[in-house]
């Protein structure tokens, strides 16, 4: 069964389930005003004029559309049209909102603004919202809980910071975090109760404090290192810098290690780095993740405390 607010909605007609959807396509009627677009589902329900107007005015106030109610969709910006589509859902007072990539038609700046607006809307309505997205930034910034799907199978469920600090698989680790996690091929040199000694592509060796019970010397693994978890050092990973992106407060460095494995580092904006020159990066062993041949993580013996 599938329940919403304790009710099995499988046995209820779709219109009675208390579930409202907002799609990537705004699906607005171009010949109707903003007011009439928002009112449409209420007119279908044959709702009284006074209650209908009260609901529309409340939704317009929440979504900052009160001065746009008499305009047509063609007179609105993309963000305003998306808010109208959301308003049409709000007036139904649903138990659950389903958002299917609602921001994908918007430009980058507007997506950022709408993420903030949807987060505020979630708090104001105190409603359950299920939000489908391929954008991990949207997932990380807006969600209380994230379900990561891979080919229709649940890879992991948890808070954004749980998935960031404790990814259970290589797939989750690669999806969560921006820039993406570096994955460096390596070979297990030895194991003991305190951790695993690994030789990484490029010849650098590290003893990593992870569960050693499921691997043996000679096993192939991958070491995951987030770009923001490295620093310029005197010994550590040796990379050849190919591209340097100066973004003001941060410098994103792209290079290669060993036989060409790509590596990205997120460094301070004024970091002394130049394209075409070698760079030595240090990384704390406790910040590294290790994935076995099947892509499952080896549990770390120590990990950062999770902040909700």
Backbone as CSV, one residue per row, in Angstrom:
resi,resn,N_x,N_y,N_z,CA_x,CA_y,CA_z,C_x,C_y,C_z
1,UNK,0.835,-1.199,0.000,0.000,0.000,0.000,0.869,1.247,0.000
2,UNK,0.268,2.347,-0.364,0.924,3.653,-0.351,0.034,4.595,0.443
3,UNK,0.570,5.141,1.532,-0.254,5.968,2.403,0.174,7.423,2.353
4,UNK,-0.792,8.307,2.512,-0.565,9.745,2.648,-1.413,10.217,3.809
5,UNK,-0.765,10.788,4.825,-1.453,11.220,6.049,-2.234,10.065,6.673
6,UNK,-1.665,8.851,6.595,-2.278,7.684,7.215,-3.351,7.012,6.395
7,UNK,-3.649,7.522,5.204,-4.708,6.951,4.369,-4.100,6.193,3.202
8,UNK,-4.609,4.998,2.936,-4.162,4.207,1.799,-4.723,4.820,0.523
9,UNK,-3.858,5.511,-0.233,-4.352,6.243,-1.402,-4.496,5.352,-2.628
10,UNK,-4.036,4.105,-2.545,-4.170,3.193,-3.675,-5.642,2.918,-3.976
11,UNK,-6.475,2.878,-2.934,-7.883,2.524,-3.115,-8.765,3.760,-3.258
12,UNK,-8.139,4.932,-3.415,-8.890,6.185,-3.523,-8.731,6.733,-4.938
13,UNK,-9.789,7.294,-5.506,-9.685,7.923,-6.816,-8.616,9.009,-6.791
14,UNK,-7.926,9.185,-7.914,-6.792,10.113,-7.981,-7.158,11.507,-7.499
15,UNK,-8.323,11.982,-7.867,-8.717,13.346,-7.509,-8.946,13.504,-6.009
16,UNK,-9.152,12.388,-5.309,-9.434,12.429,-3.876,-8.209,12.110,-3.011
17,UNK,-7.057,11.961,-3.616,-5.883,11.506,-2.859,-5.181,12.618,-2.091
18,UNK,-5.502,13.847,-2.376,-4.841,14.946,-1.686,-3.389,15.111,-2.085
19,UNK,-3.088,14.761,-3.331,-1.724,14.878,-3.857,-1.746,15.824,-5.046
20,UNK,-0.843,16.788,-5.047,-0.799,17.773,-6.121,0.575,17.760,-6.769
21,UNK,0.607,17.893,-8.094,1.867,17.799,-8.830,2.206,19.110,-9.522
22,UNK,3.509,19.412,-9.550,4.034,20.544,-10.317,5.132,19.991,-11.212
23,UNK,4.991,20.237,-12.521,5.897,19.628,-13.485,6.945,20.618,-13.976
24,UNK,7.880,20.062,-14.760,8.860,20.886,-15.473,8.136,21.842,-16.412
25,UNK,7.100,21.348,-17.072,6.245,22.195,-17.901,5.207,22.863,-17.008
26,UNK,5.062,24.175,-17.143,4.167,24.911,-16.246,2.701,24.549,-16.473
27,UNK,2.358,24.142,-17.712,0.989,23.720,-18.036,-0.041,24.780,-17.664
28,UNK,0.246,26.032,-18.010,-0.700,27.118,-17.764,-1.547,27.353,-19.008
29,UNK,-2.776,27.815,-18.798,-3.649,28.164,-19.919,-3.305,29.576,-20.374
30,UNK,-2.784,29.738,-21.603,-2.302,31.059,-22.035,-3.397,32.109,-22.160
31,UNK,-4.661,31.670,-22.363,-5.751,32.629,-22.560,-6.403,33.043,-21.243
32,UNK,-5.990,32.414,-20.135,-6.565,32.748,-18.832,-5.599,33.611,-18.029
33,UNK,-6.151,34.447,-17.173,-5.327,35.274,-16.296,-4.660,34.406,-15.228
34,UNK,-3.712,35.000,-14.512,-3.083,34.298,-13.397,-4.148,33.841,-12.402
35,UNK,-5.092,34.729,-12.099,-6.163,34.401,-11.152,-6.931,33.174,-11.627
36,UNK,-7.320,33.158,-12.898,-8.137,32.060,-13.408,-7.339,30.767,-13.525
37,UNK,-6.041,30.864,-13.823,-5.210,29.661,-13.848,-5.143,29.019,-12.469
38,UNK,-4.953,29.850,-11.441,-4.888,29.323,-10.078,-6.250,28.796,-9.640
39,UNK,-7.303,29.456,-10.115,-8.662,29.082,-9.708,-9.164,27.814,-10.384
40,UNK,-8.524,27.398,-11.480,-9.066,26.326,-12.310,-9.405,25.057,-11.524
41,UNK,-8.506,24.493,-10.711,-8.870,23.255,-10.000,-9.998,23.459,-8.995
42,UNK,-10.142,24.682,-8.483,-11.216,24.957,-7.523,-12.557,25.069,-8.231
43,UNK,-12.542,25.617,-9.439,-13.794,25.673,-10.214,-14.241,24.265,-10.590
44,UNK,-13.283,23.388,-10.883,-13.627,21.999,-11.196,-14.321,21.354,-10.002
45,UNK,-13.891,21.724,-8.790,-14.506,21.205,-7.567,-15.823,21.902,-7.227
46,UNK,-16.177,22.941,-8.028,-17.384,23.734,-7.787,-17.357,24.390,-6.399
47,UNK,-16.200,24.915,-6.044,-16.034,25.588,-4.758,-16.733,26.939,-4.777
48,UNK,-17.270,27.341,-3.640,-17.931,28.629,-3.524,-16.975,29.781,-3.787
49,UNK,-17.516,30.904,-4.312,-16.679,32.028,-4.725,-15.888,32.625,-3.563
50,UNK,-16.509,32.759,-2.406,-15.835,33.399,-1.275,-14.629,32.581,-0.821
51,UNK,-14.822,31.268,-0.651,-13.703,30.433,-0.215,-12.633,30.361,-1.293
52,UNK,-13.060,30.255,-2.557,-12.104,30.196,-3.658,-11.245,31.460,-3.698
53,UNK,-11.869,32.615,-3.575,-11.122,33.870,-3.611,-10.158,33.967,-2.430
54,UNK,-10.588,33.501,-1.270,-9.722,33.549,-0.085,-8.485,32.677,-0.290
55,UNK,-8.680,31.492,-0.863,-7.542,30.601,-1.095,-6.576,31.196,-2.123
56,UNK,-7.132,31.778,-3.178,-6.279,32.362,-4.223,-5.493,33.542,-3.682
57,UNK,-6.149,34.386,-2.900,-5.458,35.549,-2.334,-4.348,35.105,-1.380
58,UNK,-4.608,34.051,-0.612,-3.575,33.538,0.308,-2.386,33.010,-0.479
59,UNK,-2.655,32.225,-1.528,-1.567,31.681,-2.342,-0.788,32.794,-3.030
60,UNK,-1.499,33.784,-3.540,-0.843,34.907,-4.215,0.030,35.689,-3.249
61,UNK,-0.418,35.795,-2.015,0.366,36.503,-1.005,1.639,35.723,-0.672
62,UNK,1.519,34.419,-0.514,2.680,33.572,-0.212,3.700,33.630,-1.342
63,UNK,3.212,33.636,-2.582,4.084,33.544,-3.752,4.417,34.899,-4.369
64,UNK,4.009,35.980,-3.705,4.287,37.338,-4.188,3.740,37.552,-5.607
65,UNK,2.477,37.182,-5.779,1.816,37.315,-7.081,0.591,38.225,-7.018
66,UNK,0.379,38.923,-5.907,-0.859,39.689,-5.738,-1.025,40.758,-6.804
67,UNK,0.081,41.334,-7.288,-0.018,42.370,-8.310,0.025,41.798,-9.722
68,UNK,-0.005,40.455,-9.834,0.070,39.815,-11.154,-1.197,39.036,-11.482
69,UNK,-2.201,39.082,-10.632,-3.357,38.202,-10.778,-4.149,38.443,-12.054
70,UNK,-4.113,39.655,-12.590,-4.894,39.951,-13.792,-4.082,39.826,-15.077
71,UNK,-2.814,39.474,-14.954,-1.967,39.319,-16.135,-2.126,37.930,-16.736
72,UNK,-1.748,37.799,-18.017,-1.735,36.508,-18.695,-0.336,35.884,-18.559
73,UNK,-0.219,34.563,-18.668,1.090,33.909,-18.530,2.163,34.480,-19.444
74,UNK,1.772,34.889,-20.651,2.739,35.439,-21.593,3.361,36.742,-21.140
75,UNK,2.768,37.392,-20.157,3.291,38.653,-19.634,4.204,38.445,-18.423
76,UNK,4.455,37.192,-18.068,5.238,36.875,-16.876,6.614,36.329,-17.241
77,UNK,7.539,36.429,-16.300,8.852,35.803,-16.455,8.733,34.303,-16.175
78,UNK,9.802,33.558,-16.484,9.781,32.121,-16.232,9.568,31.794,-14.768
79,UNK,10.226,32.540,-13.887,10.061,32.296,-12.457,8.662,32.599,-11.979
80,UNK,8.051,33.658,-12.530,6.677,34.000,-12.144,5.698,32.946,-12.634
81,UNK,5.913,32.429,-13.850,5.028,31.372,-14.360,5.140,30.117,-13.494
82,UNK,6.356,29.813,-13.039,6.516,28.654,-12.171,5.782,28.863,-10.855
83,UNK,5.801,30.089,-10.335,5.085,30.369,-9.090,3.581,30.239,-9.281
84,UNK,3.084,30.594,-10.462,1.653,30.415,-10.742,1.305,28.925,-10.714
85,UNK,2.157,28.101,-11.325,1.916,26.653,-11.321,1.915,26.110,-9.892
86,UNK,2.814,26.626,-9.063,2.849,26.206,-7.657,1.603,26.694,-6.927
87,UNK,1.174,27.923,-7.231,-0.035,28.465,-6.613,-1.257,27.627,-6.909
88,UNK,-1.326,27.107,-8.132,-2.451,26.250,-8.511,-2.479,24.989,-7.651
89,UNK,-1.305,24.544,-7.194,-1.247,23.392,-6.289,-1.594,23.779,-4.861
90,UNK,-1.094,24.934,-4.425,-1.303,25.359,-3.040,-2.778,25.487,-2.703
91,UNK,-3.569,26.049,-3.625,-4.977,26.325,-3.315,-5.778,25.052,-3.080
92,UNK,-5.256,23.928,-3.498,-5.968,22.667,-3.272,-5.764,22.139,-1.857
93,UNK,-4.858,22.761,-1.099,-4.532,22.295,0.257,-4.196,20.802,0.267
94,UNK,-3.241,20.384,-0.559,-2.944,18.950,-0.646,-2.203,18.433,0.587
95,UNK,-2.266,17.126,0.778,-1.487,16.485,1.839,-0.016,16.380,1.433
96,UNK,0.203,16.186,0.135,1.558,15.985,-0.385,1.718,16.765,-1.686
97,UNK,2.846,17.468,-1.814,3.219,18.106,-3.073,4.242,17.220,-3.779
98,UNK,4.037,16.977,-5.065,5.013,16.266,-5.883,5.598,17.250,-6.893
99,UNK,6.889,17.484,-6.818,7.576,18.376,-7.748,8.464,17.536,-8.663
100,UNK,8.218,17.608,-9.965,8.994,16.844,-10.939,9.885,17.805,-11.726
101,UNK,11.124,17.978,-11.266,12.104,18.872,-11.887,11.496,20.226,-12.251
102,UNK,10.892,20.923,-11.310,10.162,22.150,-11.642,11.047,23.315,-12.068
103,UNK,12.348,23.253,-11.803,13.214,24.401,-12.089,14.087,24.205,-13.323
104,UNK,13.952,23.072,-13.997,14.890,22.747,-15.071,14.757,23.662,-16.284
105,UNK,13.622,24.349,-16.446,13.456,25.262,-17.577,14.007,26.657,-17.304
106,UNK,14.465,26.912,-16.086,14.911,28.248,-15.695,16.421,28.378,-15.854
107,UNK,16.881,29.633,-16.048,18.325,29.838,-16.136,18.951,29.705,-14.751
108,UNK,20.290,29.663,-14.714,21.003,29.339,-13.477,20.684,30.311,-12.347
109,UNK,20.679,31.616,-12.655,20.430,32.614,-11.607,19.022,32.471,-11.044
110,UNK,18.045,32.244,-11.934,16.657,32.120,-11.494,16.444,30.830,-10.713
111,UNK,17.159,29.771,-11.092,17.053,28.521,-10.329,17.503,28.739,-8.892
112,UNK,18.579,29.505,-8.718,19.051,29.790,-7.367,18.014,30.534,-6.553
113,UNK,17.369,31.532,-7.175,16.328,32.291,-6.474,15.146,31.397,-6.118
114,UNK,14.744,30.536,-7.066,13.576,29.688,-6.833,13.859,28.611,-5.788
115,UNK,15.108,28.162,-5.678,15.441,27.205,-4.611,15.155,27.817,-3.246
116,UNK,15.542,29.080,-3.092,15.297,29.775,-1.825,13.796,29.915,-1.594
117,UNK,13.058,30.295,-2.639,11.614,30.495,-2.496,10.903,29.194,-2.135
118,UNK,11.298,28.091,-2.776,10.652,26.812,-2.472,10.983,26.345,-1.056
119,UNK,12.201,26.608,-0.601,12.562,26.248,0.776,11.732,27.045,1.778
120,UNK,11.549,28.329,1.495,10.716,29.158,2.373,9.263,28.705,2.325
121,UNK,8.793,28.350,1.129,7.424,27.860,0.979,7.219,26.588,1.798
122,UNK,8.193,25.710,1.771,8.102,24.470,2.540,7.943,24.760,4.027
123,UNK,8.720,25.700,4.526,8.615,26.058,5.944,7.276,26.714,6.254
124,UNK,6.832,27.613,5.376,5.586,28.347,5.632,4.364,27.434,5.612
125,UNK,4.357,26.475,4.682,3.196,25.590,4.556,3.275,24.397,5.502
126,UNK,4.486,24.076,5.952,4.695,22.900,6.807,4.062,21.668,6.173
127,UNK,4.300,21.519,4.866,3.692,20.421,4.111,4.767,19.438,3.663
128,UNK,4.332,18.210,3.372,5.244,17.207,2.837,5.455,17.467,1.357
129,UNK,6.717,17.540,0.940,7.038,17.767,-0.462,8.008,16.697,-0.936
130,UNK,7.658,16.041,-2.039,8.543,15.072,-2.683,9.045,15.724,-3.962
131,UNK,10.360,15.857,-4.068,10.961,16.671,-5.128,11.918,15.798,-5.943
132,UNK,11.626,15.635,-7.232,12.463,14.831,-8.121,13.433,15.748,-8.859
133,UNK,14.717,15.420,-8.807,15.706,16.247,-9.497,16.933,15.414,-9.840
134,UNK,17.615,15.811,-10.921,18.926,15.250,-11.250,20.036,16.188,-10.794
135,UNK,19.672,17.297,-10.193,20.627,18.320,-9.770,20.952,18.120,-8.294
136,UNK,22.179,17.675,-7.993,22.515,17.393,-6.602,22.555,18.659,-5.755
137,UNK,22.769,19.821,-6.379,22.746,21.070,-5.615,21.333,21.333,-5.096
138,UNK,20.319,21.109,-5.941,18.938,21.256,-5.486,18.655,20.277,-4.350
139,UNK,19.104,19.042,-4.506,18.854,18.035,-3.468,19.520,18.424,-2.152
140,UNK,20.779,18.841,-2.216,21.525,19.156,-0.996,20.981,20.392,-0.293
141,UNK,20.576,21.393,-1.053,20.185,22.666,-0.440,18.743,22.689,0.035
142,UNK,17.874,21.832,-0.513,16.456,21.937,-0.220,15.907,20.797,0.631
143,UNK,16.581,19.668,0.649,15.974,18.466,1.233,16.224,18.329,2.727
144,UNK,15.235,17.774,3.428,15.436,17.253,4.780,16.006,15.838,4.704
145,UNK,15.514,15.062,3.748,15.996,13.709,3.502,16.126,13.532,1.990
146,UNK,17.154,12.795,1.589,17.397,12.526,0.174,17.338,11.023,-0.064
147,UNK,16.656,10.625,-1.138,16.694,9.245,-1.616,17.462,9.255,-2.934
148,UNK,18.605,8.585,-2.974,19.401,8.507,-4.197,19.033,7.221,-4.924
149,UNK,18.550,7.372,-6.162,18.132,6.230,-6.972,19.155,5.972,-8.071
150,UNK,19.382,4.707,-8.358,20.286,4.300,-9.433,19.614,3.184,-10.212
151,UNK,19.146,3.512,-11.423,18.455,2.510,-12.220,17.193,1.999,-11.567
152,UNK,16.500,2.872,-10.820,15.269,2.489,-10.148,15.473,1.814,-8.808
153,UNK,16.714,1.637,-8.394,17.024,0.996,-7.111,17.522,2.040,-6.121
154,UNK,17.057,1.948,-4.875,17.485,2.897,-3.846,18.920,2.576,-3.436
155,UNK,19.825,3.529,-3.672,21.219,3.371,-3.260,21.402,3.771,-1.796
156,UNK,20.755,4.877,-1.401,20.915,5.344,-0.021,19.825,6.347,0.304
157,UNK,19.458,6.389,1.585,18.465,7.327,2.098,19.039,7.971,3.349
158,UNK,18.985,9.302,3.422,19.496,9.973,4.614,19.473,11.473,4.455
159,UNK,19.967,12.175,5.470,20.057,13.629,5.391,21.153,14.006,4.400
160,UNK,21.121,15.245,3.892,22.180,15.668,2.967,23.583,15.446,3.523
161,UNK,23.813,15.798,4.791,25.158,15.669,5.351,25.529,14.220,5.650
162,UNK,24.535,13.365,5.904,24.820,11.933,6.042,25.352,11.381,4.727
163,UNK,24.703,11.749,3.628,25.133,11.260,2.324,26.492,11.832,1.939
164,UNK,26.762,13.064,2.363,28.045,13.698,2.048,29.186,13.036,2.819
165,UNK,29.015,12.855,4.109,30.088,12.318,4.944,30.139,10.795,4.962
166,UNK,28.995,10.136,4.767,28.936,8.677,4.893,28.271,8.031,3.676
167,UNK,28.775,8.270,2.467,28.185,7.582,1.311,28.421,6.081,1.421
168,UNK,27.386,5.301,1.123,27.511,3.848,1.248,28.086,3.202,-0.007
169,UNK,27.987,3.915,-1.139,28.487,3.368,-2.394,29.231,4.440,-3.176
170,UNK,29.996,3.977,-4.152,30.730,4.898,-5.028,29.763,5.769,-5.814
171,UNK,28.612,5.211,-6.193,27.625,5.978,-6.947,27.150,7.180,-6.146
172,UNK,26.798,6.970,-4.880,26.332,8.070,-4.033,27.446,9.082,-3.816
173,UNK,28.649,8.599,-3.543,29.779,9.493,-3.309,30.056,10.371,-4.516
174,UNK,29.895,9.811,-5.711,30.156,10.568,-6.935,29.053,11.571,-7.225
175,UNK,27.835,11.263,-6.778,26.700,12.144,-7.063,26.647,13.327,-6.108
176,UNK,26.949,13.095,-4.841,26.841,14.134,-3.820,28.169,14.878,-3.702
177,UNK,28.090,16.210,-3.719,29.290,17.032,-3.590,29.638,17.723,-4.888
178,UNK,30.097,18.965,-4.781,30.445,19.752,-5.953,31.679,20.584,-5.636
179,UNK,32.765,20.410,-6.421,32.989,19.488,-7.534,32.910,18.019,-7.078
180,UNK,32.816,17.130,-8.078,32.644,15.716,-7.779,33.855,15.140,-7.046
181,UNK,33.597,14.095,-6.280,34.672,13.396,-5.574,35.677,12.812,-6.566
182,UNK,36.964,12.904,-6.227,38.005,12.230,-7.000,38.022,10.749,-6.638
183,UNK,38.175,9.893,-7.636,38.267,8.447,-7.418,39.580,7.959,-8.019
184,UNK,40.475,7.482,-7.157,41.818,7.098,-7.578,41.978,5.589,-7.436
185,UNK,42.290,4.883,-8.528,42.516,3.442,-8.427,43.690,3.138,-7.500
186,UNK,43.579,2.038,-6.777,44.649,1.648,-5.866,44.654,0.154,-5.622
187,UNK,45.696,-0.297,-4.953,45.860,-1.706,-4.612,46.141,-1.829,-3.122
188,UNK,45.477,-2.781,-2.481,45.698,-3.013,-1.053,47.057,-3.685,-0.862
189,UNK,47.918,-3.057,-0.058,49.234,-3.622,0.247,49.213,-4.471,1.508
190,UNK,48.341,-4.101,2.443,48.271,-4.843,3.691,47.102,-4.383,4.529
191,UNK,46.689,-5.227,5.466,45.564,-4.892,6.339,45.933,-5.232,7.776
192,UNK,45.360,-4.481,8.702,45.439,-4.806,10.124,44.210,-4.212,10.792
193,UNK,43.989,-4.462,12.078,42.757,-3.991,12.726,42.558,-2.479,12.686
194,UNK,43.637,-1.718,12.482,43.497,-0.254,12.495,43.176,0.331,11.139
195,UNK,43.357,-0.448,10.058,43.084,0.113,8.751,43.688,-0.676,7.618
196,UNK,43.787,-0.015,6.467,44.241,-0.644,5.232,45.350,0.206,4.623
197,UNK,46.446,-0.431,4.241,47.519,0.270,3.545,47.303,0.115,2.052
198,UNK,47.265,1.246,1.351,46.911,1.252,-0.068,47.981,1.993,-0.860
199,UNK,48.342,1.436,-2.009,49.183,2.128,-2.981,48.278,2.665,-4.077
200,UNK,48.251,3.977,-4.216,47.375,4.609,-5.196,48.090,4.820,-6.525
201,UNK,47.300,4.971,-7.573,47.839,5.315,-8.877,48.722,6.549,-8.728
202,UNK,49.949,6.454,-9.214,50.894,7.544,-9.024,51.955,7.200,-8.010
203,UNK,51.766,6.070,-7.297,52.781,5.598,-6.378,52.645,6.048,-4.946
204,UNK,51.702,6.951,-4.653,51.562,7.433,-3.280,50.904,6.355,-2.419
205,UNK,51.484,6.120,-1.239,50.947,5.123,-0.317,50.368,5.805,0.914
206,UNK,49.239,5.266,1.383,48.601,5.791,2.586,48.024,4.645,3.400
207,UNK,48.039,4.807,4.711,47.321,3.894,5.604,46.026,4.589,5.989
208,UNK,44.905,3.998,5.575,43.605,4.638,5.763,42.816,3.908,6.845
209,UNK,42.255,4.657,7.791,41.542,4.050,8.931,40.136,3.606,8.568
210,UNK,40.053,2.481,7.843,38.759,1.937,7.430,38.681,0.472,7.844
211,UNK,37.458,-0.062,7.809,37.226,-1.462,8.168,37.996,-2.365,7.201
212,UNK,38.864,-3.190,7.737,39.725,-4.033,6.899,39.227,-5.472,6.788
213,UNK,38.047,-5.747,7.306,37.591,-7.141,7.405,37.147,-7.735,6.078
214,UNK,36.891,-6.905,5.074,36.343,-7.428,3.814,37.325,-7.349,2.653
215,UNK,38.577,-6.922,2.903,39.566,-6.837,1.829,40.841,-7.553,2.250
216,UNK,41.657,-7.883,1.244,42.923,-8.575,1.491,44.009,-7.941,0.639
217,UNK,45.249,-8.212,0.977,46.366,-7.707,0.186,46.213,-8.143,-1.267
218,UNK,46.428,-7.206,-2.171,46.290,-7.476,-3.595,44.962,-7.061,-4.188
219,UNK,43.959,-6.816,-3.346,42.643,-6.402,-3.851,42.722,-5.021,-4.500
220,UNK,41.946,-4.855,-5.566,41.837,-3.559,-6.225,40.730,-2.747,-5.556
221,UNK,41.024,-1.501,-5.270,40.055,-0.610,-4.629,40.128,0.752,-5.309
222,UNK,39.260,1.642,-4.891,39.330,3.041,-5.313,39.280,3.920,-4.070
223,UNK,40.148,4.908,-4.037,40.192,5.850,-2.924,39.450,7.115,-3.342
224,UNK,38.455,7.503,-2.543,37.676,8.703,-2.824,38.169,9.874,-1.990
225,UNK,38.502,10.970,-2.666,38.982,12.178,-1.992,38.197,13.363,-2.531
226,UNK,37.528,14.078,-1.650,36.779,15.252,-2.088,37.747,16.403,-2.374
227,UNK,37.471,17.189,-3.434,38.361,18.298,-3.803,38.606,19.288,-2.672
228,UNK,37.608,19.480,-1.801,37.738,20.455,-0.719,38.491,19.900,0.486
229,UNK,38.884,18.640,0.438,39.568,18.021,1.573,41.078,17.898,1.365
230,UNK,41.622,18.625,0.396,43.066,18.613,0.165,43.642,20.004,0.414
231,UNK,44.927,20.035,0.710,45.655,21.290,0.909,46.988,21.201,0.183
232,UNK,47.546,22.343,-0.147,48.892,22.367,-0.710,49.876,21.953,0.380
233,UNK,50.756,21.002,0.057,51.696,20.502,1.053,53.068,20.256,0.468
234,UNK,53.929,19.687,1.280,55.288,19.370,0.839,55.434,17.900,0.478
235,UNK,54.503,17.078,0.922,54.500,15.671,0.534,53.068,15.178,0.472
236,UNK,52.849,14.242,-0.438,51.500,13.727,-0.638,51.273,13.373,-2.092
237,UNK,50.108,13.682,-2.613,49.775,13.397,-4.003,50.467,14.389,-4.923
238,UNK,51.110,13.882,-5.956,51.769,14.741,-6.942,50.870,14.835,-8.169
239,UNK,50.421,16.042,-8.488,49.569,16.211,-9.662,50.201,17.206,-10.623
240,UNK,49.880,17.037,-11.887,50.293,17.985,-12.921,49.091,18.848,-13.256
241,UNK,49.195,20.150,-13.035,48.064,21.061,-13.204,47.824,21.332,-14.684
242,UNK,46.612,21.060,-15.154,46.242,21.312,-16.545,45.415,22.581,-16.703
243,UNK,44.440,22.768,-15.819,43.530,23.915,-15.908,43.337,24.487,-14.513
244,UNK,43.329,25.813,-14.430,43.104,26.500,-13.159,41.966,27.491,-13.329
245,UNK,40.932,27.358,-12.520,39.790,28.275,-12.550,39.813,29.147,-11.303
246,UNK,40.082,30.439,-11.480,40.069,31.380,-10.368,38.651,31.931,-10.228
247,UNK,37.999,31.625,-9.119,36.617,32.045,-8.913,36.489,33.097,-7.824
248,UNK,37.592,33.726,-7.472,37.559,34.741,-6.428,37.973,34.151,-5.101
249,UNK,37.003,33.678,-4.339,37.291,33.113,-3.025,37.843,31.707,-3.072
250,UNK,37.751,31.061,-4.226,38.221,29.685,-4.349,38.859,29.501,-5.723
251,UNK,39.857,28.646,-5.793,40.489,28.280,-7.062,40.282,26.786,-7.284
252,UNK,39.665,26.428,-8.405,39.441,25.025,-8.745,40.562,24.584,-9.675
253,UNK,41.304,23.576,-9.246,42.467,23.099,-9.986,42.176,21.724,-10.564
254,UNK,42.380,21.585,-11.880,42.184,20.303,-12.550,43.534,19.804,-13.048
255,UNK,43.838,18.560,-12.765,45.104,17.998,-13.207,45.033,16.497,-13.297
256,UNK,46.184,15.866,-13.390,46.256,14.412,-13.480,47.339,13.898,-12.540
257,UNK,47.162,12.657,-12.113,48.174,11.980,-11.305,48.483,10.646,-11.960
258,UNK,49.669,10.128,-11.677,50.033,8.805,-12.178,49.964,8.718,-13.680
259,UNK,49.227,7.706,-14.178,49.167,7.469,-15.620,48.044,8.241,-16.293
260,UNK,47.555,9.294,-15.649,46.543,10.137,-16.277,45.227,10.200,-15.547
261,UNK,45.127,9.627,-14.355,43.899,9.722,-13.567,43.613,11.184,-13.245
262,UNK,42.417,11.625,-13.548,42.057,13.023,-13.318,41.897,13.310,-11.833
263,UNK,42.297,14.530,-11.456,42.179,14.935,-10.057,41.806,16.408,-10.001
264,UNK,40.844,16.720,-9.120,40.372,18.095,-8.942,40.613,18.505,-7.496
265,UNK,41.101,19.730,-7.311,41.338,20.263,-5.969,40.674,21.622,-5.841
266,UNK,39.995,21.832,-4.720,39.379,23.123,-4.411,40.267,23.819,-3.386
267,UNK,40.938,24.888,-3.817,41.949,25.559,-3.010,41.559,27.009,-2.759
268,UNK,42.210,27.680,-1.815,41.907,29.101,-1.586,42.082,29.931,-2.853
269,UNK,41.337,31.012,-2.947,41.355,31.828,-4.156,42.721,32.340,-4.545
270,UNK,43.574,32.618,-3.560,44.902,33.160,-3.849,45.988,32.092,-3.775
271,UNK,45.611,30.822,-3.941,46.584,29.731,-3.866,47.670,29.909,-4.921
272,UNK,48.912,29.633,-4.535,50.059,29.787,-5.436,50.137,28.583,-6.369
273,UNK,49.291,28.592,-7.386,49.198,27.488,-8.338,49.261,28.061,-9.746
274,UNK,49.955,27.360,-10.644,50.035,27.794,-12.033,49.787,26.612,-12.952
275,UNK,49.131,26.890,-14.068,48.901,25.848,-15.061,50.235,25.384,-15.634
276,UNK,50.334,24.083,-15.870,51.535,23.514,-16.449,52.621,23.183,-15.457
277,UNK,52.393,23.478,-14.179,53.399,23.205,-13.160,52.933,22.073,-12.247
278,UNK,53.882,21.360,-11.630,53.506,20.297,-10.685,52.996,20.894,-9.380
279,UNK,52.196,20.103,-8.675,51.612,20.557,-7.415,51.542,19.368,-6.460
280,UNK,51.964,19.590,-5.231,51.881,18.551,-4.202,50.715,18.855,-3.277
281,UNK,49.852,17.868,-3.089,48.656,18.042,-2.267,48.675,17.056,-1.107
282,UNK,48.349,17.542,0.061,48.236,16.673,1.233,46.763,16.445,1.548
283,UNK,46.464,15.280,2.081,45.093,14.949,2.465,45.146,14.133,3.749
284,UNK,44.258,14.445,4.672,44.203,13.703,5.932,43.619,12.315,5.680
285,UNK,44.239,11.261,6.190,43.726,9.901,5.971,42.267,9.733,6.389
286,UNK,41.861,10.387,7.490,40.483,10.223,7.969,39.459,10.873,7.050
287,UNK,39.923,11.705,6.093,38.999,12.336,5.149,38.772,11.486,3.908
288,UNK,39.524,10.395,3.772,39.434,9.561,2.574,38.346,8.493,2.709
289,UNK,37.781,8.133,1.577,36.822,7.031,1.484,37.466,5.926,0.647
290,UNK,37.146,4.688,0.951,37.674,3.563,0.183,36.506,2.708,-0.294
291,UNK,36.504,2.393,-1.604,35.439,1.591,-2.204,36.037,0.302,-2.754
292,UNK,35.358,-0.809,-2.465,35.859,-2.098,-2.943,35.494,-2.304,-4.406
293,UNK,35.813,-3.487,-4.924,35.597,-3.753,-6.340,34.155,-3.693,-6.780
294,UNK,33.214,-3.881,-5.860,31.790,-3.817,-6.206,31.212,-2.415,-6.040
295,UNK,32.037,-1.474,-5.576,31.570,-0.100,-5.403,31.033,0.212,-4.028
296,UNK,31.075,-0.760,-3.111,30.612,-0.515,-1.741,31.736,0.109,-0.914
297,UNK,31.355,0.955,0.032,32.346,1.648,0.845,32.845,0.750,1.974
298,UNK,34.112,0.926,2.331,34.639,0.317,3.545,34.410,1.309,4.678
299,UNK,33.680,0.892,5.687,33.302,1.801,6.772,34.535,2.437,7.405
300,UNK,34.457,3.750,7.581,35.570,4.462,8.211,35.541,4.259,9.726
301,UNK,36.713,4.119,10.328,36.801,3.928,11.776,36.516,5.208,12.541
302,UNK,36.745,6.335,11.888,36.404,7.631,12.482,35.870,8.513,11.377
303,UNK,34.855,9.302,11.686,34.235,10.157,10.682,33.677,11.393,11.361
304,UNK,33.495,12.482,10.594,32.997,13.723,11.189,31.610,13.560,11.798
305,UNK,31.353,14.318,12.844,30.020,14.346,13.435,29.054,14.984,12.453
306,UNK,27.872,14.392,12.333,26.888,14.884,11.375,26.114,16.048,11.973
307,UNK,26.015,17.131,11.192,25.218,18.288,11.587,23.975,18.314,10.720
308,UNK,22.789,18.247,11.326,21.543,18.257,10.549,21.300,19.642,9.961
